[in-house]
Amino acid sequence: MRNITKTNREIRLSALEYADDLRRAATVGYVRGLVDYGVVSPFISQNKANKLYGKRNVNLWINSGRLKIYKDGDKTSKIRINRIDVEALWQADNRYEYFNEKAQKEKL
C-alpha cells in the first residue's frame, strides 16, 4: 500500500491501483511517442475526439478551458484538438472519478 499526501489529504493506493496509475501514464507516454515519431498526427478533429472520448467529456473540457481548440481560419468550421492533451485529460478524469466514487463509498 502506497500513501500519497496531497494538500492535507492522504490517498492510499493498493498495488493494483498503483499499477493502474502507471498504465495510465504509460498510455499518455505512448501516444506522445507516436506523435513525436510522426506515426500519428499531433491533432485530431473534434468529431473524432467526440467518438473516442465522448461528446459530453470533450465539450466539458473545452467549455471549462481545460482543452484548447484550434481553428484553421475563420471560413472553416473544422476544429482540431491536441491528441496528447485530450488523452491526458481522459486518463486523469477517469482516475479522478474513480477516487471520487471511492471516497463516497468510504463515507457510507
N, C-alpha and C positions, 0 to 999 in steps of 0.2 A: 504494500500500500504506500503510495507516494503522497506527500502533503504539498500543496501549493498554497501559499498565502498571498492574497491579493486584496489590498485595501481593507484590512480588518476582517476579512472573510477567508476562512480556510476551506479549501476544496480537497476532498480526499479522492484519490484515483486508485482504482483497483488495477491490477496488471493488465486486464483486458481493456479497461478504459484508456490506460496509458498507451497501450499498443494501438488502439483506435486513433488516438491523437497523432501518433507517429505516422499512421497510414494516411490520415488526412493531410498532414504536412507534406508527406511524400507525393501525394496526388497533385498538390499545387506545384511542387518542385518539378514533377514530371511534365506537367502542362507548360511550365516555364521553359524547360529544356526543349520541348517540341517547338516552341515559338522561337527560342534562341537559335536553334539549328535550322530553322526555316522549313520544318516539316509541316507545320500548320501556320495559318495566318495569325498575326497578333490580335486581329479584330474579328468579331463575329457580328452578324446583323442582329438587331433587336428581336426580329422574328425567330431566328434560330435560338437565341438566348431564352426566349419565352418557351420554346419547345423543350429545351434541355433542362431549364431550372424552374419553370413555372411562371406564367404570365404575372400572377399575383406577386410573387417574390421579386421579379425583375422590376415591376412598376413601383413596389415599395422601396426598393433600394435606390431607384432613380429619384423618386419623389422626396426621399429623406436626405438626398445629397451624398449617399454612400457610394453610389455608382455613377461615374461620369459618362455622358453620352457624347458622341462625335457625329456631326453632320458634315456632309461634303458640299457645303454651299447652301444658298437659300432656295434654289429651284428644285431641289430633290427632297424627297421625303424619307430617303434611306438613312437610318440611324445605325451607327456602328458602336460596339461596346468592346472594351479591352477584355480579351479572353482570360488573362491571368487574374484580373481584378474580380470578374464575375465568379470564377472558380473559387477564389479565396473567400469571397463573401458566402458562397454556397456552403463551403466546408465549415466556416466559422458559425454561420447561422444555425446549421444543423446541430452543431455542438452546443451552442447557447440554448437552443430549445430542449436538448436532452438534459442539461443541468437545471433548467427551469422546472421541467417535469419532475426531476429527481428531488429538487428542493420542496416542491409542493407535496410529494408523497411523504417526505420525511416529516412535514408539519402535521400530517394526519395522524 
